[in-house]
Amino acid sequence: MGWGANLMAVIVEAVEPGTAVQVWPRVSDMIDAGLSVCDEVMPDDILDRIASGKMLLWIAIEEANGIIIAAMTTQLVRQRSGLVCWMCQCGGERMHDWSRFHVKIEEYAKVEGCVKVVLEGREAWKRVLEGYSVRSVRLEKVLK
């Protein structure tokens, strides 16, 4: 393996709801892995939620060859504080190549009018997600 093998450019992008069905077979195991960390069962209707636009599917993809190395879902939820973007299930490999995914999601959330981005998951995420703090077992970042 040459020096450039680990330097492949990885981009993070949202999947258009209308094309989620085609992408789903390549990412469903990644989403399920994210759910399994919290001992949750993947909802039978999660693909329907994504395809209908109720949730958004994000992928980290190697730009040169189209290989998907990670996937995540987000959902916009109205809470007392205002509209919140929840980063939901996440799974994949080579996290060091896509660990700044949250920046893209934060930009999306701001455009959508969200007041903050929230993540429930392992406490270890606080080491990866700059600007997020622990509030009970939930990490969140207020958007400005």
C-alpha positions, -999 to +999 in steps of 0.1 A: +000+000+000+014+034-010+016+065+010-015+080-006-038+050+003-050+066+035-053+101+021-084+095+000-107+125+001-140+118+020-170+140+016-201+141+038-234+148+021-271+144+026-290+118+005-320+131-014-350+114+001-361+102-033-329+082-038-326+068-003-341+035-013-312+029-037-286+038-011-302+020+018-287-015+011-252+000+013-258+018+047-285-001+066-259-022+085-241+010+095-273+026+108-281-006+127-246-006+142-253+029+156-286+017+171-270-015+186-246+006+207-275+019+227-292-016+227-320-002+204-337-022+177-338-005+143-374+006+136-390-012+107-401+021+092-368+039+094-364+037+056-399+050+051-391+080+074-360+088+054-377+083+020-406+106+031-383+133+043-392+129+080-355+120+086-325+128+066-298+103+057-262+115+056-232+096+041-195+099+043-183+088+009-149+084-007-149+110-034-128+091-059-146+058-060-180+063-043-175+039-015-196+048+015-176+045+047-202+059+072-238+068+075-260+089+099-295+101+102-308+134+114-343+146+123-357+180+129-378+182+161-397+211+177-388+214+214-395+240+240-363+258+231-372+259+193-364+237+163-337+212+171-317+190+148-312+156+163-282+136+151-296+101+154-280+068+144-244+068+132-221+040+122-192+033+099-155+029+097-124+051+094-139+078+117-107+099+114-116+105+077-151+118+085-150+130+121-158+166+111-192+155+097-210+174+124-198+207+109-218+200+077-249+190+098-245+221+119-245+242+087-277+224+075-293+229+109-286+267+108-302+270+074-333+251+086-336+276+115-326+252+143-315+266+177-293+237+185-280+203+174-284+174+198-268+140+200-276+110+222-250+084+223-218+072+239-201+098+261-169+093+241-185+115+213-177+146+235-140+140+226-148+142+189-175+168+187-160+202+193-182+226+212-206+200+225-211+194+263-226+167+284-261+173+296-273+141+313-264+115+287-270+138+258-245+160+239-257+192+225-244+224+209-262+257+207-261+272+172-255+309+168 
